[in-house]
Amino acid sequence: MRKSFKRLGMLALAAGLTFSLAACGNNSSKGKTVKISILQGKVEVNKQLKQIASIYEKKHPNVKITVQSIGGGTQYDPVLKTRIASDNAPAIFSLDGPASVKKFSQYTADLTNTKLAKNAVKGTLGAVTSNGKVYGIPFNVEGYGFVYNKSVFKKAGIDPNSLTTYSKLKAAVQELDSQKDKLGIKAVFATAGKETWQFSDHLANLYIGQQFDGNASKLYKSKTMKFSKNQEMKQMLDLMMQYSVKPVMQVDYSAQVNKYFSEGKVAMIEAGDWIYPTVQSINSKFASNGIGMIPIPVKGYEGKLPVGTSIWWAVNKQASSKVQKASRDFLTWLYTSKQGKKYVVNKLQFVPAYKGYDSFKMSEPLTQTVFNASKEGKIIGWAFPAYTGTSWDPDKFQVELQKYMSGKQSWNKTVTNSIQGWKTQQESE
């Protein structure tokens, strides 16, 4: 995920998949076929979901799952709205946080008492819970931090796991910078100034989220945003820009991951476990043995990795009872059956958002780091899904950050404008 739902950036990339679940009849061996329609926003697992759907059909001959993608730069919400407006609403669709729950409340079934909701990992349901009821169940959990080049750190004599405070990180960054030529790197960081969502969502989450205990639902309902830790965010952002490949504002996600990090030209980048497939496609040996991930050091949250969920499955309550049951059955099979769990971990390469996976080992180092942090409770929650579905994020916060990062506006002005923008938006709700 570049940005876990965009992204996952991250985060990242909207897309879909359509499982057309229009019901006719029952699910017995002599019954009529139940057709399932799913529209979702995680294009990077489209192929794998098609394969899983085919396997499920063989085990359940009266269920037909049709998979269709809406990839590229297509935004998810407009497609879902169009489907609903044309009386072709999917039976299963995806939500990206509290704003989606509110926006599509007429279509989100209550999933509170389902096996999936009861087995969801702590902290993964807050963003899709309203008035005590759960309206979405998580795809997976993802985590982000500083993804680093093990070889570069080793040659520089730096233990990445020791970088638990900002001062230790800064000292290590300066040491890496002083050895650039020896280490064969262009810069310490590749900071993607073009991808402002990395800073408005992932980086800001570490500082804005503290006021709300990393709970997206609390932030979404709050009329005010103090952003009291903004100076800590500023020093981290400044460090990442100062020691980055230049010009920072021309570095996009592709250059950051593909060109600079995957080709060994920088020591580390701010990113998450979603980048692994890309790195692997470029340099499989490096991906398997040469990369790791550490937390971004945050005062008071030392050693904790930001782990959370950015996309949830929802079931259409306007569908027939048979369609809804078939939808729940498919999702329950995928995440809780012995066979389904294997596909979740090994085919989808998801870090599971449900209990019952303790015996599993993740297929690659980044997801294993996230899985370990999740199991051990060494995590910081994700509050940013509270605003990724609102206009404040792209139209206000990201715009203000762009002005600061490009040298056109002071940090204080950036913070003041962003806080006021949040207040204005909330008052207009």
N, C-alpha and C positions, 0 to 999 in steps of 0.2 A: 504494500500500500504505500504509494507515495504519501498520501495523507490518508490516513486510514480509509476513507470512503471515497476519495477523489482519485484518487491519490494513492497512501497507503496507497507517501506521497507518495505520511504522508501520508489519508491522507489522505495512486492515486489516482483519477481516471474514472469516469462514470461509465457504467455499462449495464448490460442487462442480460437477462436470460429469461426465457419465458416457458413456463410449464403450464399448458392450457387446461384447467381443471374444471370442465363443465360436466356436470354429472348426469348420468342417465342410468338409473337402475342401481343394483346392489353390487357388492364386491365378492360374491360367492363365485364358485367355478362356473356356474351356469348363468350368472347375472350379466347385466350389460356393463360395458366399459365405463369406468370413471376417468375422465380426462382432467389432467392437472395442468394449470397454467401458472408459471412463476416468472415474475419480472423482478430482477435484482440488479444491484449496482457494483458488482465486483468482477470486471471483465477478465481479470488475469486467471480466474479459475473456471472460465466458461467451458473449455474443452474437457476438463476433469469432471465437471458437473454433468456434462452430457454423457460421459462414460458411466458415471455412477447411476444416472437415471436409467440407462439401458440395462444395467445389472438389476436394478430394482424392478423394472418391468418384467424381467424373466422370472423373478421370484414371486411377482404379483401380476399374473397374466391379465387381470381385469382392470389394471391401472395403466393408463397411457400418459406418458410424460413427454411433452413436446418442448424442446429446448431451442430458444432463439436468442441471439445476441443483439445488443444495440451499442456497439463499441465506438471507438474513436473519440471525438470531442463532444459527443452528444450528452446533454445534461439529463440526469435521471428523472427529476421531478416533473418536467414538462411532458415526458413520455408517459409517465404514470397517469398524469392528469388527462392526457388525451385518451388513453385507454379507458379510463373511467367515464369520461364524457361520451365516448362512442359505444357505451354499454358492452365493453370488452375488458372489464376490469379483471386483473389476474386474481387467482385464488390465494397465491402466496406472493408477497412483495416485500421490499426492504424499506427500512426506516433508518434515518441517520441521526436521530436524537429527539429531544423534547419538541422541537418545532415541527418535526414530521408527525409525531404522535398527535399534536393538536390539529395540524393541517388535514390529516386523513382520518380523523376520529370517527367519521361515519362508516369507515371501512375496517377498522382495527378490532378484531375479536379479542375478548378477554381471555388471556392465556395464563392467568394466575395459578390455577389449579392443575396445570399440565405437569407431566413428569419432567419436561425440559426446564420449566421455570423453577421447579423445586430443586433441580440438580445444578442449576447455573452457579458458577463461581461467584463468591461474594463480591459485590461492587459492580457487577455487569448488567444489572437490571434497573438501576436508579434512573438512568436517562430515559427509559421507556415505561416508567411507572407513574401513573397519575391517579390521584385520589385513592391510593392504596391498591390499585389494580395494575397488573402487568400486561402490556400490549405488544411486546416484542420479545423474542428470544435471540441471544447473540449468535452471530456467525462464528466468531472466534475471538481470541484476545491477541493483541499485538503490542509490541513494545518498541521504544526508541531510545536513543541516547547518542553517544559518540561511537560510531563504527570505526575501528582502527585497523591499521596494517601492522600485524604482529612482527614482521621482519624489521620494519623501520624502527619500531619501539625497542626491539631487542638490540639492534645495532647502536642505537643511541644510549643504551644502558638505562632505559626507563621502564619501570614496572607500571603498566597501565592501571592495575588494580589499586595502586597506592594513591591515585589522583582523586581523593575523596573530598577535597575542599577546593574552592576557587583559587586560593593562593598556590596550592600544590599544582593545580592544572596550569596556571599561568607560568609558573617556573618551568614546567615541563615543555610547554609550548615555546617559550623563549629558548630553551636548550635545543629543541628540535629545529627551530629556526636558525640557530647558530651553526648547525651541522647540515644544513640543506644540501650543499654540494657533495659532502661525504656520503650522505644518505641517498642521494640520487633523486631527491624530490623537488618539485617546483615551489611548493609552499607547504605549510603545516595543514591548513584547511582548504577545502574547496567550498566556499560559502555561496549558496545559490541565491544571490540577491534578486534574481528575476522571479523566484518562487516565494513570494511574500507569505504565503500560507504556512511555510515552514516555521516562520517566526511568530505570526499572529496566532497560530494554533499550537504547534508543538512546543516551541520555546516559551511562549507566553503562558501556556498551561502550567508551567512549573512555578510561576510567580503569581499570576492572577488566581489560579486554582486554590492556592493556600487559604484564601479567605473563605472558601466554600468546601474545605476538606476534600477537594478533588471530586466533588459531586456535581455532575452536570445539571441535575434537576434543581438543586439549590440555586445555582447561578442563573439558570433560565428564569426562575421565579423572582429573582432579586431585582428591585428597582434601581439599586445603586451598585457600583463597582469601585471599590476603594483603590485597587491597584497599588497597595502600600509597599509592595516589594519591587516597584518599577526600577529603582536604582540598581538592584541586583541583576535584573534582566539587562539593563543598559550595559553594565560592565561585561557581561557574558557576550552580548551581541557585539560590542566594540572589539572584544578580543578575537572573536571569530572573523570579523571583517578585517582587522589590522593584519592578521597573519594568514590571510587567504590569498589565493591566486587572484590576480587583478585583470581587468576591472571587475569588482564584485558584482555590480549591477548588471553585468552582461552574462553572468554564469547562470544557466538554467539547470533544471533537474537532470536532463540528459547529460550535459557536460559534467556536472558534479559527480554523478554515479558512473557513467560509462567511460568518459574520457579521462577524468582525473583520478578517481579512486580505483576503479577496476584495473586501470593500467599502471597503478603504483606510483602516481605522480604527486600524491599528497599523503600525509600521515593519517588523517582522519576526516570524517565528515559527520555532520548531524544528520542522522537517518535512523531507519528502523529495520526490523527483520524482513520487511517486505521487499527490500532491495536484493535479497539473496539470489533469486532466479536470474536477475539481470547480471549480477556479478559472475554467476556461474556460467552464463551463456557466453561471456567474454573471456573469462579466465577460470576454468573449472578447478584447476589445482590451487590457485590462490583462494578461491571461494571455500574449498574444502578444508584447507589447512592454514590459510594465511590471514584470516580475519577474526575479529572478536568485537564485543560490544561492552561498553562500560556506562554507568549512569552519568548524566550531566550533573556535576556537583552543585547541590542546592543547600544552603544553610538550613540546618534543622531536619534535613531529609537525606543526610549523607548515606551513600550506599544503596539508595532506593531507585529503582528503574520505573519510569512512567509506563504503566501497563494498563490497557483498557480496551474498550470496544467502540468501534465507530459505525458498525452496521448491524442491524437486527432484522430477523425474519418476522413478518407479520402475516396473519391469516385473515382473509377477507370475510367479515361477518355478514356481508350481503350475499355470499354464496350459499348454496343449499347446505343443509346439515350433513349430507353425505360427502359433499365436496370438502367441507371444513374438516370432517373427520379424516378423510383420505389425506388431506394436506398435513394435518397434525401427525398422522401415522408415518408419513414419509419422513418428516423432519425428526421424529422420535427415533425411527429406525436408523437414520443417518448418524445421529449423535450418541445413541445409547446401545445399539446392538453391537455384538462382537465384531461382525463384519464391517458395519458402518464406521466404527471407531478407527479401524485400520485405514479406511479410505480417508477419514478426516485427517489423520496424522501423516500417512504416507503418500496419498494421492493429492489431496488438497494442500498438504503441508501447512495445516492450521495448527496453531497452539490452541488446544481445546479450552473452551469456556465453561466446561462442565466437569463435575466430579466423576471419578471412576476411570481416570487415565493414568494413575500412578505408576503402573507397570510399563508404560510406554516410554520410548526414547525418541526424541525428535530427530528428524532426518538431517538436520544441518545445525551448525554452531549458533547462529543468531536466534533461531526459534528455541533452541535448547536453553540459551541464556534467559529468554523471556519465560519459558516454562519453569525453570528453576526459581526465578524471582517470584513468580506467581505462587508456586507451591510453598515457598518459604515466607510469603507475606512481605517481602522486601520490595514494596511497590508504592508508587505515587499514583493516585487516581487520575482519570481523564475528565477534566471539567469542560474542555473546549467543545465537545459536541453540543453544549448548550447554545453556542452561537454560530456554529458552522452552517446551520440551516436558516440563519437570519441574514438580513441585508447588512447588519452592522459589521460583520466580518469582512466581506469583500469590498463593500462600498465605503466603509469608514475606517476601521482599524488598519486594514492592509494599506489603504491609501496614505494614512498618517505615517505608518512605518516606512513606506517607500520614500516619503518626503525626508524623513530623518536619515535613512540609510544613504540617500543620494546627496546629502549635505544641504538640503534646501530648507530645513526646519530644525529648530532646537528640540532636544529630548523633552524638556518640560512642556513645550507647546504640543508635542506629539501626545504626551500622556493626558494633558488637560483636555484636548480635543476628543481623544478616544473615550475618556470617562464621560464627558458631556454627551457624546454621541450615543453611548449606551443608555444614559438616563433619558434622552429624548426618545429613543426607540421604545423603551419600556413604558414610558408615559403614554405613548401613542397606541399601545396594544389594547 
